[in-house]
């Protein structure tokens, strides 16, 4: 009985760790929930009523997207680069854990929609390296060039002059690089892979697998799906599990704001 309760709690926490897609009423579209072709909920955002694919956030507006695009790159255990669109469960990729570079297995995808578009921001460092990521996804950043000040923050909270961390041309686990430019563009693909370590190195930059809530809590909350990845198997090629989306509304009500990472 206690084990069942634990799994239920863990499943509940996952709802704010997923990739959520923003849409507005300007597009005047009907959005599909996975393959079920169900109409998305309506959200009251100020004076407008919006069709929101994955529900409403505080204030009634649509939730922001939290993913990586299909053309992002990861480093495999064989030394080859692979685009995010080609990544699959079972691949072992470079990441950082405990300050050290490690290889970690991709256990599952919380979200994988190759043909959807969304707005991404690109952080460019003074060394010319770039990370493309959606605003509410977590990355590791600092206001100074010391790793002791590094914390998991939403990408949208990073400002010019802040530091993000890279494995490129770095003699240790990760090195800071100062952000000098932030730009926006619409790109194809929505991907959220989850590794054993709970972290990724995307385009050479150190990021979390998660969004919305504190990184450590988010990693704990996905133990159910990392231990039993077959739960999300029907949606690993194209889609977002209705199991996760149906829990989202309940979790947004009961989770305390102190654990959220919304900006």
ABEGO torsion letter per residue (X at the ends): XAAAAAAAAAAAAAAAABBBBBBBAAAGBBBBBEAAGBBBBBBBBEABBBBBAAEBBBGGBBBBBBBBBAABBBBBAAGBBBBAAABBBGBBBBBBBGGBBBBBBBABBABBBAABBBBBBBBBBAAGBBBBBBAABBBBBBABABAAABBBBBAAABBBGBBBBBABGBABABBBBBBABBBBBBBBEBBBBBBAAGBBBBGGBBBBABBGBBAAAAAAAAAAAAABAAAAAAAAABEBBAAAAAAAAAAAAABBAAABBAX
